[in-house]
Amino acid sequence: MLHILIAAGLLLGIVTGLLGASGSELFLSIALASEPFGTAFMSAIRMVIVPLVMGVIFTGVAGLGDLRKLGRLGGGTLLFFWLTALPAILIGMGVMRVALSFFPVAVIPETASGQAPVLPSFVDFIVGLIPSNPFAAAASGSLLQLIVFSALLAAATGSLEERPRVLLIEFAEAISGALIKLVWWILWTAPVGIFGLTAPVTAQLGWGVVQSLAVFVVAIIGGLGVYVVVVYLPILKFVGGVGPTRFFGGIFGAASIVFSTTSTAAALPVTLEETKRALGVSATVSDLVLPLGASMYRAGSALFQGGAVVFLADLYGVAMPLTVVGGAVLATFMVSLTVAPVPSSGVVTLAPALDAVGIPISGLSILLGVDRIPDMFRSTTNLLGQVTAAVAMDTWVDEDVKEWEDGPREAVAESGDGRLDRF
């Protein structure tokens, strides 16, 4: 229901803006008068995004426990997630850049002279990720520094004794739960907020907004297809010995659920059953990899976010030299590790990456309005990646590793199955 209301807000904003751009003084006045609603909505999003992302990262990493005890299977799974997320971001950026070179977006006039932040070198960008004062970073809105601090603190928490570790995780989960509830409240105001952000922009750009959004959606879907063909299918064939026909046929039921619900968590029971039965993955591997993947592996969302950064940079006229591109890739990679159980979390959690390269986060509202369509495709890609990881890990680990002790495996499975509702 919410995504329908959000789409309606976008549609009404576009129609109002187009009528205003065509010469109607009434609709132009309505479009301009609605701008404060959009500003208030984005301020509310910015208000919660920092603590929400910090809480989600903390509970996700700390919930894994001591990373040194994950063993070959757990460590190999995390390595697979990280190594395949990077090419997803690069493909998303590359496909979007190619698409925009053929179909340029209309630049929002006020930001046509916008400049990317000065990043002398990639090394300086890396060094700048370490906050000398986390509280100062929070006050200044340095989102990436806060993400790094949260991840390091979570890793340290995971190595503590059980009682203090559980207490800290439960406290963080309680805070995250309250923030998630607050985000839901804010998102119910999104139709009005998106109208207030879209109508003034459309009144300035006219049909250029509609054309730009169409290019964005098509480029994202095309990039997801390229990624599956270039990355997942070769891994399945040459590592797992599974051909495309067997793979897609084996998980068709789970993929259908994910495509319609945009939630890999909703399809997890079916995914577990089909992965074991149709693809022959052992229970030990699938019971670890799939819940863990559902909680923290979203290559499709990473691709979407990489493409969104390039699209919004062009839309707002923000230059992206090579050093900024490198920073954007790293920022998007870090953001892609966060999973918040709210609608369109791939869009909502993109704010730190946009902030890192100087792109106004008001662009998120434009993407929220059309997110339902790419969300179906990227969620399905997330599922394909999680199953591919299970197939690859089942081939890679030795038989003695598959007899991994039940304790760590069940703990990881619980943390993955219980933290996520939607991506």
MINURO-633080 format. One record per residue (C-alpha): residue number from 1; x, y, z. Coordinates in Angstrom, 1 decimal. Last residue first. Layout:
BEGIN
@seq: NUM	xx: X	yy: Y	zz: Z
...
//
This chain:
BEGIN
@seq: 423	xx: 15.6	yy: -5.1	zz: 1.3
@seq: 422	xx: 12.8	yy: -6.3	zz: 3.5
@seq: 421	xx: 12.3	yy: -8.2	zz: 6.7
@seq: 420	xx: 15.7	yy: -8.6	zz: 8.2
@seq: 419	xx: 17.1	yy: -9.2	zz: 11.7
@seq: 418	xx: 15.8	yy: -12.6	zz: 12.6
@seq: 417	xx: 16.9	yy: -15.0	zz: 9.9
@seq: 416	xx: 20.5	yy: -13.7	zz: 9.8
@seq: 415	xx: 21.1	yy: -13.7	zz: 13.5
@seq: 414	xx: 19.6	yy: -17.1	zz: 13.9
@seq: 413	xx: 21.7	yy: -18.6	zz: 11.1
@seq: 412	xx: 24.8	yy: -17.1	zz: 12.6
@seq: 411	xx: 24.1	yy: -18.7	zz: 16.0
@seq: 410	xx: 23.1	yy: -22.0	zz: 14.4
@seq: 409	xx: 26.4	yy: -22.2	zz: 12.6
@seq: 408	xx: 28.4	yy: -21.1	zz: 15.6
@seq: 407	xx: 26.8	yy: -23.8	zz: 17.8
@seq: 406	xx: 26.4	yy: -26.7	zz: 15.4
@seq: 405	xx: 30.0	yy: -27.5	zz: 14.9
@seq: 404	xx: 31.2	yy: -27.6	zz: 11.3
@seq: 403	xx: 30.7	yy: -31.1	zz: 9.7
@seq: 402	xx: 30.8	yy: -29.3	zz: 6.4
@seq: 401	xx: 34.4	yy: -28.4	zz: 7.1
@seq: 400	xx: 35.3	yy: -32.1	zz: 7.2
@seq: 399	xx: 33.8	yy: -32.5	zz: 3.7
@seq: 398	xx: 36.0	yy: -29.8	zz: 2.3
@seq: 397	xx: 34.8	yy: -26.3	zz: 1.4
@seq: 396	xx: 34.8	yy: -25.0	zz: -2.2
@seq: 395	xx: 32.0	yy: -26.9	zz: -3.8
@seq: 394	xx: 29.4	yy: -26.1	zz: -1.1
@seq: 393	xx: 30.8	yy: -22.6	zz: -0.9
@seq: 392	xx: 30.1	yy: -22.0	zz: -4.6
@seq: 391	xx: 26.6	yy: -23.4	zz: -4.4
@seq: 390	xx: 25.8	yy: -21.4	zz: -1.3
@seq: 389	xx: 27.2	yy: -18.2	zz: -2.8
@seq: 388	xx: 25.2	yy: -18.7	zz: -6.0
@seq: 387	xx: 22.1	yy: -19.0	zz: -3.8
@seq: 386	xx: 22.8	yy: -15.7	zz: -2.1
@seq: 385	xx: 23.6	yy: -14.0	zz: -5.4
@seq: 384	xx: 20.4	yy: -15.2	zz: -7.1
@seq: 383	xx: 18.5	yy: -13.9	zz: -4.1
@seq: 382	xx: 20.0	yy: -10.5	zz: -4.3
@seq: 381	xx: 19.3	yy: -10.5	zz: -8.1
@seq: 380	xx: 15.7	yy: -11.1	zz: -7.2
@seq: 379	xx: 15.8	yy: -8.1	zz: -4.8
@seq: 378	xx: 17.4	yy: -6.0	zz: -7.6
@seq: 377	xx: 14.6	yy: -6.9	zz: -10.1
@seq: 376	xx: 11.7	yy: -6.2	zz: -7.8
@seq: 375	xx: 13.3	yy: -3.1	zz: -6.4
@seq: 374	xx: 13.9	yy: -1.7	zz: -9.9
@seq: 373	xx: 10.1	yy: -1.5	zz: -10.4
@seq: 372	xx: 9.1	yy: -0.4	zz: -6.9
@seq: 371	xx: 11.8	yy: 2.4	zz: -6.8
@seq: 370	xx: 10.0	yy: 4.9	zz: -9.0
@seq: 369	xx: 8.9	yy: 7.3	zz: -6.4
@seq: 368	xx: 11.8	yy: 6.6	zz: -4.0
@seq: 367	xx: 14.3	yy: 7.6	zz: -6.7
@seq: 366	xx: 13.0	yy: 11.2	zz: -6.8
@seq: 365	xx: 13.0	yy: 11.3	zz: -3.0
@seq: 364	xx: 16.6	yy: 10.2	zz: -2.9
@seq: 363	xx: 17.6	yy: 13.2	zz: -5.0
@seq: 362	xx: 17.0	yy: 15.3	zz: -1.9
@seq: 361	xx: 20.3	yy: 13.7	zz: -0.7
@seq: 360	xx: 22.2	yy: 16.5	zz: -2.4
@seq: 359	xx: 25.4	yy: 15.0	zz: -4.0
@seq: 358	xx: 28.7	yy: 16.0	zz: -2.4
@seq: 357	xx: 30.7	yy: 12.8	zz: -3.0
@seq: 356	xx: 30.6	yy: 11.5	zz: 0.6
@seq: 355	xx: 27.1	yy: 12.7	zz: 1.2
@seq: 354	xx: 25.8	yy: 10.7	zz: -1.7
@seq: 353	xx: 27.4	yy: 7.6	zz: -0.2
@seq: 352	xx: 26.1	yy: 8.3	zz: 3.2
@seq: 351	xx: 22.5	yy: 8.9	zz: 1.9
@seq: 350	xx: 22.2	yy: 5.6	zz: 0.1
@seq: 349	xx: 20.6	yy: 4.0	zz: 3.1
@seq: 348	xx: 17.1	yy: 5.2	zz: 2.1
@seq: 347	xx: 17.4	yy: 4.0	zz: -1.5
@seq: 346	xx: 18.4	yy: 0.4	zz: -0.8
@seq: 345	xx: 16.1	yy: 0.5	zz: 2.2
@seq: 344	xx: 13.2	yy: 0.8	zz: -0.3
@seq: 343	xx: 10.6	yy: -0.2	zz: 2.4
@seq: 342	xx: 12.1	yy: -0.7	zz: 5.9
@seq: 341	xx: 14.0	yy: -3.6	zz: 7.5
@seq: 340	xx: 17.4	yy: -1.9	zz: 7.3
@seq: 339	xx: 20.3	yy: -3.7	zz: 5.7
@seq: 338	xx: 23.7	yy: -2.2	zz: 5.7
@seq: 337	xx: 26.6	yy: -3.8	zz: 3.8
@seq: 336	xx: 25.7	yy: -1.8	zz: 0.7
@seq: 335	xx: 26.7	yy: 1.4	zz: 2.5
@seq: 334	xx: 30.3	yy: 0.3	zz: 2.8
@seq: 333	xx: 30.4	yy: -0.6	zz: -0.9
@seq: 332	xx: 28.8	yy: 2.6	zz: -1.9
@seq: 331	xx: 31.4	yy: 4.6	zz: 0.0
@seq: 330	xx: 34.2	yy: 2.6	zz: -1.5
@seq: 329	xx: 32.9	yy: 3.1	zz: -5.0
@seq: 328	xx: 32.1	yy: 6.8	zz: -4.4
@seq: 327	xx: 35.7	yy: 7.4	zz: -3.1
@seq: 326	xx: 37.1	yy: 5.9	zz: -6.2
@seq: 325	xx: 34.8	yy: 8.0	zz: -8.4
@seq: 324	xx: 35.8	yy: 11.1	zz: -6.4
@seq: 323	xx: 39.5	yy: 10.4	zz: -7.2
@seq: 322	xx: 38.7	yy: 9.8	zz: -10.8
@seq: 321	xx: 36.8	yy: 13.1	zz: -11.3
@seq: 320	xx: 33.0	yy: 13.2	zz: -10.6
@seq: 319	xx: 31.5	yy: 16.6	zz: -11.3
@seq: 318	xx: 28.1	yy: 17.3	zz: -9.6
@seq: 317	xx: 25.5	yy: 18.6	zz: -12.1
@seq: 316	xx: 22.6	yy: 17.7	zz: -9.9
@seq: 315	xx: 21.1	yy: 15.2	zz: -12.4
@seq: 314	xx: 24.5	yy: 14.0	zz: -13.4
@seq: 313	xx: 25.6	yy: 13.2	zz: -9.9
@seq: 312	xx: 22.1	yy: 11.7	zz: -9.3
@seq: 311	xx: 22.6	yy: 9.2	zz: -12.1
@seq: 310	xx: 26.2	yy: 8.3	zz: -11.1
@seq: 309	xx: 25.2	yy: 7.7	zz: -7.5
@seq: 308	xx: 22.1	yy: 5.8	zz: -8.5
@seq: 307	xx: 24.1	yy: 3.4	zz: -10.7
@seq: 306	xx: 26.3	yy: 2.5	zz: -7.7
@seq: 305	xx: 23.3	yy: 2.2	zz: -5.5
@seq: 304	xx: 21.5	yy: -0.2	zz: -7.9
@seq: 303	xx: 24.6	yy: -2.3	zz: -8.2
@seq: 302	xx: 24.9	yy: -2.5	zz: -4.4
@seq: 301	xx: 21.2	yy: -3.4	zz: -4.2
@seq: 300	xx: 21.7	yy: -6.3	zz: -6.6
@seq: 299	xx: 24.8	yy: -7.3	zz: -4.6
@seq: 298	xx: 22.7	yy: -7.5	zz: -1.4
@seq: 297	xx: 24.5	yy: -9.7	zz: 1.2
@seq: 296	xx: 24.0	yy: -8.8	zz: 4.8
@seq: 295	xx: 21.0	yy: -10.5	zz: 6.5
@seq: 294	xx: 19.7	yy: -12.6	zz: 3.6
@seq: 293	xx: 23.3	yy: -13.7	zz: 2.9
@seq: 292	xx: 23.7	yy: -14.9	zz: 6.5
@seq: 291	xx: 20.4	yy: -16.8	zz: 6.3
@seq: 290	xx: 21.5	yy: -18.4	zz: 3.0
@seq: 289	xx: 25.2	yy: -19.2	zz: 3.9
@seq: 288	xx: 24.7	yy: -20.9	zz: 7.2
@seq: 287	xx: 21.8	yy: -23.3	zz: 6.6
@seq: 286	xx: 22.9	yy: -23.8	zz: 3.0
@seq: 285	xx: 26.4	yy: -25.0	zz: 4.0
@seq: 284	xx: 25.3	yy: -27.4	zz: 6.7
@seq: 283	xx: 22.3	yy: -28.6	zz: 4.7
@seq: 282	xx: 24.5	yy: -29.6	zz: 1.8
@seq: 281	xx: 23.8	yy: -28.0	zz: -1.6
@seq: 280	xx: 22.2	yy: -30.4	zz: -4.1
@seq: 279	xx: 20.8	yy: -27.8	zz: -6.5
@seq: 278	xx: 17.2	yy: -29.0	zz: -6.7
@seq: 277	xx: 16.7	yy: -30.4	zz: -3.2
@seq: 276	xx: 19.1	yy: -28.4	zz: -1.0
@seq: 275	xx: 18.7	yy: -25.0	zz: -2.8
@seq: 274	xx: 15.0	yy: -25.6	zz: -3.2
@seq: 273	xx: 14.4	yy: -26.2	zz: 0.5
@seq: 272	xx: 16.5	yy: -23.3	zz: 1.7
@seq: 271	xx: 15.0	yy: -20.9	zz: -0.8
@seq: 270	xx: 11.5	yy: -21.9	zz: 0.1
@seq: 269	xx: 12.2	yy: -21.2	zz: 3.8
@seq: 268	xx: 14.0	yy: -17.9	zz: 2.9
@seq: 267	xx: 11.3	yy: -16.5	zz: 0.6
@seq: 266	xx: 10.0	yy: -13.8	zz: 2.9
@seq: 265	xx: 13.6	yy: -13.0	zz: 3.8
@seq: 264	xx: 14.5	yy: -12.4	zz: 0.2
@seq: 263	xx: 11.9	yy: -9.6	zz: 0.1
@seq: 262	xx: 10.8	yy: -7.7	zz: -2.9
@seq: 261	xx: 7.3	yy: -9.3	zz: -2.4
@seq: 260	xx: 6.5	yy: -10.2	zz: -6.1
@seq: 259	xx: 10.1	yy: -10.8	zz: -7.3
@seq: 258	xx: 11.1	yy: -12.5	zz: -4.0
@seq: 257	xx: 8.2	yy: -15.0	zz: -4.2
@seq: 256	xx: 8.9	yy: -15.8	zz: -7.9
@seq: 255	xx: 12.6	yy: -16.2	zz: -7.2
@seq: 254	xx: 11.8	yy: -18.7	zz: -4.4
@seq: 253	xx: 9.7	yy: -20.8	zz: -6.8
@seq: 252	xx: 12.1	yy: -20.6	zz: -9.7
@seq: 251	xx: 15.0	yy: -21.8	zz: -7.6
@seq: 250	xx: 15.7	yy: -25.0	zz: -9.4
@seq: 249	xx: 14.7	yy: -23.9	zz: -12.8
@seq: 248	xx: 17.0	yy: -20.9	zz: -12.7
@seq: 247	xx: 20.0	yy: -23.1	zz: -11.6
@seq: 246	xx: 19.2	yy: -26.2	zz: -13.7
@seq: 245	xx: 18.8	yy: -24.1	zz: -16.9
@seq: 244	xx: 21.8	yy: -21.9	zz: -16.1
@seq: 243	xx: 24.3	yy: -24.8	zz: -15.6
@seq: 242	xx: 25.6	yy: -25.9	zz: -12.2
@seq: 241	xx: 29.2	yy: -27.2	zz: -12.0
@seq: 240	xx: 29.7	yy: -25.2	zz: -8.8
@seq: 239	xx: 33.0	yy: -23.4	zz: -9.7
@seq: 238	xx: 33.0	yy: -23.3	zz: -13.5
@seq: 237	xx: 29.2	yy: -23.1	zz: -14.1
@seq: 236	xx: 27.9	yy: -21.4	zz: -11.0
@seq: 235	xx: 30.8	yy: -18.9	zz: -11.0
@seq: 234	xx: 30.4	yy: -18.2	zz: -14.7
@seq: 233	xx: 26.6	yy: -17.6	zz: -14.2
@seq: 232	xx: 27.1	yy: -15.3	zz: -11.3
@seq: 231	xx: 29.5	yy: -12.7	zz: -12.6
@seq: 230	xx: 29.0	yy: -11.8	zz: -16.2
@seq: 229	xx: 25.5	yy: -13.1	zz: -16.8
@seq: 228	xx: 24.1	yy: -11.9	zz: -13.4
@seq: 227	xx: 25.9	yy: -8.6	zz: -13.7
@seq: 226	xx: 24.7	yy: -7.9	zz: -17.2
@seq: 225	xx: 21.1	yy: -8.5	zz: -16.2
@seq: 224	xx: 21.4	yy: -6.2	zz: -13.2
@seq: 223	xx: 22.9	yy: -3.6	zz: -15.4
@seq: 222	xx: 20.0	yy: -3.8	zz: -17.8
@seq: 221	xx: 17.5	yy: -3.4	zz: -15.0
@seq: 220	xx: 19.4	yy: -0.4	zz: -13.6
@seq: 219	xx: 19.7	yy: 1.2	zz: -17.1
@seq: 218	xx: 16.0	yy: 0.8	zz: -17.8
@seq: 217	xx: 15.0	yy: 2.4	zz: -14.5
@seq: 216	xx: 17.5	yy: 5.3	zz: -14.9
@seq: 215	xx: 16.6	yy: 6.0	zz: -18.5
@seq: 214	xx: 12.9	yy: 6.2	zz: -17.6
@seq: 213	xx: 13.7	yy: 8.5	zz: -14.7
@seq: 212	xx: 15.6	yy: 10.9	zz: -17.0
@seq: 211	xx: 12.7	yy: 10.9	zz: -19.6
@seq: 210	xx: 10.2	yy: 11.8	zz: -16.9
@seq: 209	xx: 12.4	yy: 14.6	zz: -15.4
@seq: 208	xx: 13.2	yy: 16.0	zz: -18.9
@seq: 207	xx: 9.5	yy: 16.4	zz: -19.6
@seq: 206	xx: 9.4	yy: 19.7	zz: -17.8
@seq: 205	xx: 12.7	yy: 20.8	zz: -16.2
@seq: 204	xx: 11.7	yy: 23.8	zz: -14.0
@seq: 203	xx: 8.1	yy: 22.7	zz: -13.1
@seq: 202	xx: 9.4	yy: 19.2	zz: -12.8
@seq: 201	xx: 11.8	yy: 20.3	zz: -10.1
@seq: 200	xx: 9.1	yy: 22.2	zz: -8.2
@seq: 199	xx: 6.7	yy: 19.3	zz: -8.4
@seq: 198	xx: 9.1	yy: 16.5	zz: -7.4
@seq: 197	xx: 10.3	yy: 17.7	zz: -4.0
@seq: 196	xx: 6.9	yy: 18.7	zz: -2.6
@seq: 195	xx: 5.2	yy: 15.7	zz: -4.2
@seq: 194	xx: 7.9	yy: 13.5	zz: -2.6
@seq: 193	xx: 7.2	yy: 15.0	zz: 0.8
@seq: 192	xx: 3.4	yy: 14.5	zz: 0.5
@seq: 191	xx: 3.8	yy: 10.9	zz: -0.6
@seq: 190	xx: 6.6	yy: 10.3	zz: 1.9
@seq: 189	xx: 4.6	yy: 11.1	zz: 5.0
@seq: 188	xx: 4.1	yy: 7.4	zz: 5.6
@seq: 187	xx: 7.8	yy: 7.1	zz: 5.2
@seq: 186	xx: 8.4	yy: 9.2	zz: 8.3
@seq: 185	xx: 6.3	yy: 6.9	zz: 10.5
@seq: 184	xx: 8.1	yy: 3.9	zz: 9.1
@seq: 183	xx: 11.4	yy: 5.6	zz: 9.8
@seq: 182	xx: 10.3	yy: 6.2	zz: 13.4
@seq: 181	xx: 9.5	yy: 2.5	zz: 13.8
@seq: 180	xx: 12.9	yy: 1.6	zz: 12.4
@seq: 179	xx: 14.5	yy: 4.0	zz: 14.9
@seq: 178	xx: 12.7	yy: 2.3	zz: 17.8
@seq: 177	xx: 13.9	yy: -1.1	zz: 16.6
@seq: 176	xx: 17.4	yy: 0.2	zz: 16.1
@seq: 175	xx: 17.5	yy: 1.3	zz: 19.7
@seq: 174	xx: 16.3	yy: -2.0	zz: 20.9
@seq: 173	xx: 18.7	yy: -3.9	zz: 18.6
@seq: 172	xx: 21.6	yy: -1.8	zz: 20.0
@seq: 171	xx: 20.6	yy: -2.6	zz: 23.6
@seq: 170	xx: 20.2	yy: -6.3	zz: 22.7
@seq: 169	xx: 23.7	yy: -6.3	zz: 21.0
@seq: 168	xx: 25.3	yy: -4.6	zz: 24.0
@seq: 167	xx: 23.7	yy: -7.0	zz: 26.5
@seq: 166	xx: 24.6	yy: -10.1	zz: 24.4
@seq: 165	xx: 28.2	yy: -9.1	zz: 24.1
@seq: 164	xx: 28.4	yy: -8.3	zz: 27.9
@seq: 163	xx: 27.1	yy: -11.8	zz: 28.7
@seq: 162	xx: 28.8	yy: -13.8	zz: 26.0
@seq: 161	xx: 32.4	yy: -12.7	zz: 26.6
@seq: 160	xx: 33.7	yy: -10.1	zz: 24.1
@seq: 159	xx: 34.9	yy: -10.8	zz: 20.6
@seq: 158	xx: 31.7	yy: -9.7	zz: 18.9
@seq: 157	xx: 31.9	yy: -6.4	zz: 20.7
@seq: 156	xx: 35.3	yy: -5.6	zz: 19.1
@seq: 155	xx: 33.8	yy: -6.3	zz: 15.7
@seq: 154	xx: 30.8	yy: -4.1	zz: 16.5
@seq: 153	xx: 33.1	yy: -1.3	zz: 17.6
@seq: 152	xx: 35.0	yy: -1.5	zz: 14.4
@seq: 151	xx: 31.8	yy: -1.6	zz: 12.3
@seq: 150	xx: 30.3	yy: 1.3	zz: 14.2
@seq: 149	xx: 33.5	yy: 3.4	zz: 13.9
@seq: 148	xx: 33.6	yy: 2.8	zz: 10.1
@seq: 147	xx: 30.0	yy: 3.7	zz: 9.7
@seq: 146	xx: 30.4	yy: 6.8	zz: 11.7
@seq: 145	xx: 33.3	yy: 7.9	zz: 9.6
@seq: 144	xx: 31.1	yy: 7.3	zz: 6.5
@seq: 143	xx: 28.3	yy: 9.5	zz: 7.8
@seq: 142	xx: 30.3	yy: 12.6	zz: 8.7
@seq: 141	xx: 27.2	yy: 14.5	zz: 9.8
@seq: 140	xx: 29.2	yy: 17.2	zz: 11.6
@seq: 139	xx: 27.7	yy: 16.4	zz: 15.1
@seq: 138	xx: 28.2	yy: 12.7	zz: 14.5
@seq: 137	xx: 31.8	yy: 13.1	zz: 13.4
@seq: 136	xx: 32.4	yy: 15.3	zz: 16.4
@seq: 135	xx: 31.0	yy: 12.5	zz: 18.6
@seq: 134	xx: 33.2	yy: 9.9	zz: 16.8
@seq: 133	xx: 36.4	yy: 12.0	zz: 17.5
@seq: 132	xx: 39.5	yy: 11.2	zz: 15.5
@seq: 131	xx: 37.3	yy: 9.5	zz: 13.0
@seq: 130	xx: 39.0	yy: 7.1	zz: 10.6
@seq: 129	xx: 37.4	yy: 7.5	zz: 7.1
@seq: 128	xx: 39.7	yy: 10.4	zz: 6.4
@seq: 127	xx: 42.7	yy: 8.1	zz: 6.0
@seq: 126	xx: 40.9	yy: 6.3	zz: 3.2
@seq: 125	xx: 40.0	yy: 9.6	zz: 1.4
@seq: 124	xx: 43.6	yy: 10.8	zz: 1.8
@seq: 123	xx: 44.8	yy: 7.6	zz: 0.1
@seq: 122	xx: 42.3	yy: 8.1	zz: -2.8
@seq: 121	xx: 44.0	yy: 11.4	zz: -3.4
@seq: 120	xx: 43.4	yy: 15.2	zz: -3.2
@seq: 119	xx: 39.6	yy: 14.8	zz: -2.5
@seq: 118	xx: 38.0	yy: 18.2	zz: -2.9
@seq: 117	xx: 34.3	yy: 17.8	zz: -2.6
@seq: 116	xx: 32.3	yy: 17.6	zz: -5.9
@seq: 115	xx: 31.2	yy: 20.9	zz: -7.4
@seq: 114	xx: 27.8	yy: 22.2	zz: -8.1
@seq: 113	xx: 27.4	yy: 24.6	zz: -10.9
@seq: 112	xx: 24.3	yy: 23.0	zz: -12.4
@seq: 111	xx: 22.9	yy: 22.8	zz: -8.9
@seq: 110	xx: 20.2	yy: 25.5	zz: -9.2
@seq: 109	xx: 19.3	yy: 24.5	zz: -12.7
@seq: 108	xx: 18.5	yy: 20.8	zz: -12.1
@seq: 107	xx: 20.4	yy: 19.0	zz: -15.0
@seq: 106	xx: 18.2	yy: 17.2	zz: -17.5
@seq: 105	xx: 19.6	yy: 13.7	zz: -18.0
@seq: 104	xx: 21.7	yy: 12.7	zz: -21.0
@seq: 103	xx: 20.5	yy: 9.7	zz: -23.1
@seq: 102	xx: 23.4	yy: 8.3	zz: -25.0
@seq: 101	xx: 26.1	yy: 9.2	zz: -22.5
@seq: 100	xx: 23.6	yy: 8.6	zz: -19.7
@seq: 99	xx: 23.3	yy: 5.0	zz: -20.7
@seq: 98	xx: 27.0	yy: 4.4	zz: -20.8
@seq: 97	xx: 27.5	yy: 6.0	zz: -17.4
@seq: 96	xx: 24.6	yy: 4.0	zz: -16.0
@seq: 95	xx: 26.2	yy: 0.8	zz: -17.3
@seq: 94	xx: 29.5	yy: 1.7	zz: -15.8
@seq: 93	xx: 28.2	yy: 2.7	zz: -12.4
@seq: 92	xx: 26.2	yy: -0.4	zz: -12.0
@seq: 91	xx: 29.0	yy: -2.6	zz: -13.3
@seq: 90	xx: 31.4	yy: -1.0	zz: -10.8
@seq: 89	xx: 29.0	yy: -1.5	zz: -7.9
@seq: 88	xx: 28.3	yy: -5.1	zz: -8.8
@seq: 87	xx: 32.1	yy: -5.7	zz: -9.4
@seq: 86	xx: 32.6	yy: -4.6	zz: -5.7
@seq: 85	xx: 29.8	yy: -6.8	zz: -4.3
@seq: 84	xx: 31.3	yy: -10.0	zz: -5.6
@seq: 83	xx: 34.5	yy: -9.7	zz: -3.6
@seq: 82	xx: 32.6	yy: -8.7	zz: -0.4
@seq: 81	xx: 30.0	yy: -11.5	zz: -0.4
@seq: 80	xx: 32.6	yy: -14.2	zz: -1.4
@seq: 79	xx: 34.9	yy: -13.1	zz: 1.4
@seq: 78	xx: 32.0	yy: -13.3	zz: 3.9
@seq: 77	xx: 31.3	yy: -16.9	zz: 2.7
@seq: 76	xx: 34.9	yy: -17.9	zz: 2.8
@seq: 75	xx: 35.2	yy: -16.7	zz: 6.4
@seq: 74	xx: 32.1	yy: -18.6	zz: 7.4
@seq: 73	xx: 33.1	yy: -21.8	zz: 5.7
@seq: 72	xx: 36.8	yy: -21.6	zz: 6.6
@seq: 71	xx: 36.2	yy: -20.9	zz: 10.3
@seq: 70	xx: 33.8	yy: -18.4	zz: 11.9
@seq: 69	xx: 35.8	yy: -18.4	zz: 15.1
@seq: 68	xx: 38.1	yy: -15.6	zz: 14.1
@seq: 67	xx: 35.1	yy: -13.4	zz: 13.4
@seq: 66	xx: 34.1	yy: -13.5	zz: 17.1
@seq: 65	xx: 30.4	yy: -13.2	zz: 17.1
@seq: 64	xx: 28.4	yy: -12.7	zz: 13.9
@seq: 63	xx: 25.8	yy: -10.7	zz: 15.8
@seq: 62	xx: 28.4	yy: -7.9	zz: 16.4
@seq: 61	xx: 28.6	yy: -7.3	zz: 12.6
@seq: 60	xx: 24.9	yy: -7.1	zz: 12.0
@seq: 59	xx: 23.9	yy: -5.4	zz: 15.3
@seq: 58	xx: 26.5	yy: -2.7	zz: 14.8
@seq: 57	xx: 25.8	yy: -2.2	zz: 11.1
@seq: 56	xx: 22.1	yy: -1.8	zz: 11.7
@seq: 55	xx: 22.6	yy: 0.5	zz: 14.6
@seq: 54	xx: 25.0	yy: 2.8	zz: 12.7
@seq: 53	xx: 22.7	yy: 2.9	zz: 9.7
@seq: 52	xx: 19.7	yy: 3.9	zz: 11.9
@seq: 51	xx: 21.7	yy: 6.4	zz: 14.0
@seq: 50	xx: 22.8	yy: 8.3	zz: 10.8
@seq: 49	xx: 19.6	yy: 7.9	zz: 8.8
@seq: 48	xx: 17.2	yy: 9.2	zz: 11.4
@seq: 47	xx: 17.6	yy: 13.0	zz: 11.1
@seq: 46	xx: 18.5	yy: 12.9	zz: 7.4
@seq: 45	xx: 15.1	yy: 11.4	zz: 6.7
@seq: 44	xx: 13.3	yy: 14.0	zz: 8.7
@seq: 43	xx: 15.3	yy: 16.8	zz: 7.0
@seq: 42	xx: 14.3	yy: 15.2	zz: 3.6
@seq: 41	xx: 10.6	yy: 15.3	zz: 4.6
@seq: 40	xx: 10.8	yy: 18.9	zz: 5.8
@seq: 39	xx: 12.4	yy: 20.1	zz: 2.5
@seq: 38	xx: 9.7	yy: 18.3	zz: 0.5
@seq: 37	xx: 6.9	yy: 19.9	zz: 2.5
@seq: 36	xx: 8.7	yy: 23.3	zz: 2.1
@seq: 35	xx: 8.6	yy: 22.9	zz: -1.7
@seq: 34	xx: 4.8	yy: 22.6	zz: -2.0
@seq: 33	xx: 4.3	yy: 26.4	zz: -2.6
@seq: 32	xx: 6.4	yy: 26.2	zz: -5.8
@seq: 31	xx: 4.4	yy: 23.4	zz: -7.3
@seq: 30	xx: 1.0	yy: 25.0	zz: -6.3
@seq: 29	xx: 2.1	yy: 28.3	zz: -7.7
@seq: 28	xx: 3.1	yy: 26.6	zz: -11.0
@seq: 27	xx: -0.2	yy: 24.8	zz: -11.0
@seq: 26	xx: -2.2	yy: 28.0	zz: -10.8
@seq: 25	xx: 0.1	yy: 30.0	zz: -13.2
@seq: 24	xx: -0.5	yy: 27.4	zz: -15.9
@seq: 23	xx: 2.2	yy: 28.0	zz: -18.5
@seq: 22	xx: 3.3	yy: 24.5	zz: -19.7
@seq: 21	xx: 5.9	yy: 24.3	zz: -16.9
@seq: 20	xx: 3.1	yy: 24.5	zz: -14.3
@seq: 19	xx: 1.2	yy: 21.7	zz: -16.0
@seq: 18	xx: 4.4	yy: 19.6	zz: -16.1
@seq: 17	xx: 5.0	yy: 20.3	zz: -12.4
@seq: 16	xx: 1.5	yy: 19.3	zz: -11.4
@seq: 15	xx: 1.7	yy: 16.2	zz: -13.4
@seq: 14	xx: 5.2	yy: 15.3	zz: -12.0
@seq: 13	xx: 4.1	yy: 15.9	zz: -8.5
@seq: 12	xx: 0.9	yy: 13.9	zz: -8.9
@seq: 11	xx: 2.9	yy: 11.0	zz: -10.3
@seq: 10	xx: 5.5	yy: 11.2	zz: -7.5
@seq: 9	xx: 2.8	yy: 11.3	zz: -4.8
@seq: 8	xx: 1.0	yy: 8.4	zz: -6.5
@seq: 7	xx: 4.2	yy: 6.4	zz: -6.6
@seq: 6	xx: 4.6	yy: 7.0	zz: -2.8
@seq: 5	xx: 0.9	yy: 6.0	zz: -2.2
@seq: 4	xx: 1.4	yy: 2.8	zz: -4.2
@seq: 3	xx: 4.6	yy: 2.0	zz: -2.3
@seq: 2	xx: 2.8	yy: 2.4	zz: 0.9
@seq: 1	xx: 0.0	yy: 0.0	zz: 0.0
//
